[in-house]
Amino acid sequence: MFAVHLLAFHFTKLKEDQIKKVDRYLYHMRLSDDILLDVMSRFQAEMVKGLGRDTNPTATVKMLPSFVRSLPDGSEKGDFLAVDVGGSLFRAHQVKVFDDGKQSSQLENKFYPTPKEVTQGNGAEFFDYIADRLLDFMETKNLKHKKLPLGFTFSFPCKQTKLEEGVLLAWTKHFKVRGVQDTDVVSSLRKAIQKHKDIDVDVLALVNDTVGTMMTCGYNDQHCEVGLVIGTGTNACYMEEMRHIDLVEGDEGRMCINTEWGAFGDDGALDDLRTEFDRELDLGSLNPGKQLFEKMISSLYLGELVRLILLKMTKEGLLFNGKVSTALLTKGKIEMKHVSAMEKYKEGLNNTKEILTELNLFPSEEDCIAVQHVCTIVSFRSANLCAAALAAILTRLRENKKLLRMRTTVGIDGGLYKTHPQYAKRLHKVVRRLVPNCDVRFLLSVSGSGTGAALVTAVAYRLAAQRKQIDAALAPFLLSLETLREVKNKMRTELEYGLKRETQASATVKMLPTYVCGTPDGTEKGKFLALDLGGTNFRVLLVKIRSGRRRSVQMYNKIFAIPLEIMQGTGEELFDHIVQCIADFLEYMGIKGARLPLGFTFSFPCRQASIDKGTLVGWTKGFKATDCEGEDVVDMLREAIRRRNEFDLDIVAVVNDTVGTMMTCGYEDPNCEIGLIAGTGSNVCYMEDMKNIEIVEGNEGKMCINTEWGAFGDNGCIDNIRTKYDKEVDEGSLNPGKQRYEKMTSGMYLGEIVRQILIDLTKQGLLFRGQISESLRKRGIFETKFLSQIESDRLALLQVRRILQQLGLDSTCEDSIIVKEVCGAVSKRAAQLCGAGLAAIVEKKRENQGVERLQITVGVDGTLYKLHPHFSRVLQETVKELAPQCDVTFMLSEDGSGKGAALITAVAKRLHNVGQK
């Protein structure tokens, strides 16, 4: 008996000595709670860095948005497929989700190997392999005849911009497939599946295995908001507040963030904790310098780490009598399954001795004790580091919720957690020690990431049905290149009708002669007055034009209000008021005695018989002065000047603002022979050859034609592209059936088109919870300035929500996204239609000049063009596409109605003087 006790004492002493020896040797691998709290703090800082828009590019922990915004709501149902790529086996799943109020599901799956020639081959073969295995699975389960949605679990870091798209950032684990990095993996899988004509599968969601794990556990436990995978690779995800995710627009609700924590430390943040063995392992890996945290904790690397430690200890004579076997020299010979088996303490040293013997190491008892303890230290360090990073995530969740104590669930999957005899217990214990104010339940994912992918897909499937309805509503606004060419050709036809004597009377595009017969040539000089009447304010300007080397334009102006009683009084009172304003300005400038030439920008419909004669067709914009319609506004102004009898002016030109825009830009660029207004209204003018203008006598030279193209389509020629929303806007306007092109392209109407679409989508239950608010029923509430604001790239969805709230529309984050999309569809179509019309003009100019390639400048004005974030770009792109033989420069006009009027007057005077000579 004494001998037995003595033997036991001897063994215990031997064990203690060996453990101490290993502890001293691997001192740097034993991490205290203080060190773990420090690691936790470092990881929290990396999370913040990864979430920030400016700091993300340099962050190692990428904090990738997954676009998974919530757990299933219980209304999902149906059959779904899932494929799972990323572990040692490839898995195909069929998941049935039941809408039975119990959130139940049924899983069937099949496992396939992932050969090295596939995991380290080329991209096309890799995705073909997945598609072939999927086909085999569907044949096995008799699913080939069914159209099924598929969730794609892809356990590698991907940058997602939506749920069904993901660009691979880098391969991890033992995968290194060529030609896949920086490409969309969903697109590649779809192409591979499409090669099999006998199956119909739609890939609806790309899911990281960690996210899949969280969703699977979250299906059974509503408190689950963290997913952890600790196996061949390691990663974690969690539900982050949208307001903290700079990389994604919006601040409402939450989104699952895939941390990709395996790369933690790639910037050197963990260098003080990495041992010589970690560095040696990294140098021998497929991706040196990358995934350093993963290499310290995942099962793919722990066996190799143990081998490197044993090799060095043996070389130093601490193990196996200093005899280095082939096994210790062979990379990958010691695997995680060996480490797990050797740590089964209940088996004593039997497993350890058996495994080491199989590896031809022939250990002594001391060797077995030492090796077992090496395995313990390596796996314990893994659990410690994993716990520290997980504790950082749990602390962030608690702080986000502003709770003193939080209850939550962590869904877990992975071979290391499931099969290692001590790992789970160690991880739980350390996490609870590091975050004592979090009550954490660890829930093992029973059906793996496949069910999670299917559940994400089920939610996506429900959202996809809504997406189809939205797409159907907006489809008529998507104009093909062929349709735009048709519009261009029809516009060209209408331009010709307006120019010909026999068709002009019935033409919708009136092609009005302006009697402006030249553009500035730089010799214009002198002082000119300009008047600008077009709204509730009236401007008087003095414009000084210098020629020669000191060529310049100086402007002085004064704004005068026009009271409502004047706007709606008699014509005589209105023009007397205008002359009173002119007198005040001339006195203010000290030029009352000079008889200056004057240009009159009169922004109301006029029929011109010469450059200084304009007959008012009808008032707009709230003016109702009597005895003016059908009268020559220039004569009315002259009579008012005569009545006052204080000064005299030489009224040279009555001007359209489009022509003024062209002339202003023409002064800077002699190549400018087109003027475009894209604002509240829409119109264009251009210099036409006199020989083509049949309604004006003479064939020599050119004359500016005011197209008045807003009426294009009034004869029904573009009815094929008018939507039901366009028709509703037209029918509710002040002039139904008139100005149809303008109603599809100008700022005055775009907001109203958007409002009509929003009403329709709300009726379908796709917006504003299906409730049409009183404000949405009000015509004109959605001004075009709101389109410009909503479509701004710099504007977050929170600000879009604020704009909608100002309009009395209580929107969710999803509503804001849809509204932004509607605005984009309407404004893009407007810009494209405007571009198609302009392409017809520049092509006509090219043919007029008889050149192969035309260089021309378009002067542009208007708030839609100037202020909308995308209108100008889309318009320019459309012109380039539809008129490829024309090099068109777009030039912003500076004060077309003031400076332009003075320049028209100056050109008219110059041409008049030349004519007299």
DATA-V762954 format. One record per backbone hydrogen bond with DSSP energy under -0.5 kcal/mol. CO is the residue of the C=O (numbers start at 0). NH is the residue of the N-H. If there is no record, write none. Layout:
BEGIN
CO,NH  CO,NH
END
This chain:
BEGIN
0,4  1,5  2,6  3,7  4,8  5,9  6,10  7,11  8,12  9,13  10,14  11,15  12,16  13,17  14,18  15,19  16,20  17,21  18,22  19,23  20,24  21,25  23,26  25,28  25,29  26,29  28,30  29,31  31,35  32,36  33,37  34,38  35,39  36,40  37,41  38,42  39,43  40,44  41,45  42,46  43,47  44,48  45,49  46,50  47,51  50,245  50,246  51,55  54,57  54,58  55,58  59,61  63,257  64,159  66,68  67,255  77,96  78,148  79,94  80,150  81,92  82,84  82,152  83,90  84,154  87,113  88,86  89,111  90,83  91,109  92,81  93,107  94,79  94,96  95,97  95,105  96,77  97,99  97,103  103,97  105,95  107,93  109,91  111,89  112,114  114,117  114,118  115,119  117,120  118,175  120,177  121,125  122,126  123,127  124,128  125,129  126,130  127,131  128,132  129,133  130,134  131,135  132,136  133,137  134,138  135,139  136,140  137,142  137,143  138,141  142,145  145,147  145,199  147,201  148,80  149,203  149,204  150,82  150,152  151,153  151,206  152,84  152,154  153,155  156,168  156,169  157,159  158,166  161,164  162,205  164,161  165,167  165,184  166,158  167,181  171,174  176,179  177,122  179,182  182,167  182,184  183,187  184,188  185,189  186,190  187,191  188,192  189,193  190,194  191,194  192,195  194,196  195,198  198,200  199,147  200,202  201,149  201,203  204,151  204,206  206,153  207,211  208,212  209,213  210,214  211,215  212,216  213,217  214,218  215,219  216,219  216,220  220,223  222,224  222,408  224,238  225,410  226,236  227,412  228,234  229,416  230,298  230,299  231,299  232,230  234,228  235,258  235,259  236,226  237,239  237,256  239,254  240,243  241,244  243,245  244,247  250,242  252,241  254,239  255,65  255,257  256,237  256,258  257,63  258,62  259,262  260,263  261,292  261,293  262,265  263,292  264,267  267,270  269,272  269,273  274,278  275,279  276,280  277,281  278,282  279,283  281,284  284,287  286,289  290,294  291,295  292,295  292,296  293,296  293,297  297,300  297,301  298,302  300,304  301,305  302,306  303,307  304,308  305,309  306,310  307,311  308,312  309,313  310,314  311,315  312,317  312,318  313,316  318,321  319,322  321,323  322,324  324,328  325,329  326,329  328,330  329,332  332,334  334,337  334,338  335,339  336,340  337,341  338,342  340,343  342,344  343,346  344,347  346,349  348,352  349,353  350,354  351,355  352,356  353,357  354,358  355,360  356,359  363,367  364,368  365,369  366,370  367,371  368,372  369,373  370,374  371,375  372,376  373,377  374,378  375,379  376,380  377,381  378,382  379,383  380,384  381,385  382,386  383,387  384,388  385,389  386,390  387,391  388,392  389,393  390,394  391,395  392,396  393,397  394,398  395,399  396,400  397,402  398,401  405,438  407,440  408,224  408,225  408,410  409,442  410,227  411,444  412,229  413,417  414,418  415,419  419,423  421,425  422,426  423,427  424,428  425,429  426,430  427,431  428,432  429,433  430,434  434,437  436,405  437,439  438,407  440,409  440,442  441,443  442,411  443,445  446,450  447,451  448,452  449,453  450,454  451,455  452,456  453,457  454,458  455,459  456,460  457,461  458,462  459,463  460,464  461,465  462,466  463,467  464,468  465,469  466,470  467,471  468,472  469,473  470,474  473,476  474,477  476,478  477,479  479,483  480,484  481,485  482,486  483,487  484,488  485,489  486,490  487,491  488,492  489,493  490,494  491,495  492,496  493,497  494,498  495,499  498,693  498,694  499,503  500,504  502,505  502,506  503,506  507,509  511,705  514,516  515,703  516,701  521,547  525,544  526,596  527,542  528,598  529,540  530,600  531,533  531,538  532,602  535,561  536,533  536,534  537,559  538,531  539,557  540,529  540,542  541,543  541,555  542,527  542,544  543,545  543,553  544,525  545,551  546,549  547,550  551,545  553,543  555,541  557,539  559,537  560,562  562,565  562,566  563,567  565,568  566,623  566,624  568,625  569,573  570,574  571,575  572,576  573,577  574,578  575,579  576,580  577,581  578,582  579,583  580,584  581,585  582,586  583,587  584,588  585,589  585,590  590,593  593,595  595,649  596,528  597,651  597,652  598,530  598,600  599,601  599,654  600,532  600,602  601,603  604,616  604,617  605,607  606,614  609,612  610,653  612,608  612,609  613,615  613,632  614,606  615,629  619,622  624,627  625,570  627,630  630,615  630,632  631,635  632,636  633,637  634,638  635,639  636,640  637,641  638,642  639,643  640,644  648,650  649,597  649,651  652,599  654,601  655,659  656,660  657,661  658,662  659,663  660,664  661,665  662,666  663,667  664,668  668,671  670,672  670,856  672,686  673,858  674,684  675,677  675,860  676,682  677,863  677,864  678,746  679,747  680,678  682,676  683,706  683,707  684,674  685,687  685,704  687,702  688,691  689,692  691,693  692,695  698,690  700,689  702,687  703,513  703,705  704,685  704,706  705,511  706,510  707,710  708,711  709,740  709,741  710,713  711,740  712,715  715,718  717,720  717,721  718,721  722,726  723,727  724,728  725,729  726,730  727,731  729,732  732,735  734,737  738,742  739,743  740,743  740,744  741,744  741,745  745,748  745,749  746,750  748,752  749,753  750,754  751,755  752,756  753,757  754,758  755,759  756,760  757,761  758,762  759,763  760,765  760,766  761,764  766,769  767,770  769,771  770,772  772,776  773,776  774,777  776,778  777,780  780,782  782,785  782,786  783,787  784,788  785,789  786,790  788,791  791,794  793,795  795,798  795,799  796,800  797,801  798,802  799,803  800,804  801,805  802,806  803,808  804,807  807,809  808,810  811,815  812,816  813,817  814,818  815,819  816,820  817,821  818,822  819,823  820,824  821,825  822,826  823,827  824,828  825,829  826,830  827,831  828,832  829,833  830,834  831,835  832,836  833,837  834,838  835,839  836,840  837,841  838,842  839,843  840,844  841,845  842,846  843,847  844,848  845,849  845,850  853,855  853,886  855,888  856,672  856,673  856,858  857,890  858,675  859,892  860,677  861,865  862,866  862,867  863,867  867,871  869,873  870,874  871,875  872,876  873,877  874,878  875,879  876,880  877,881  878,882  882,885  884,853  885,887  886,855  886,888  888,857  890,859  892,894  894,898  894,899  897,901  898,902  899,903  900,904  901,905  902,906  903,907  904,908  905,909  906,910  907,911  908,912  909,913  910,914  911,915  912,916
END
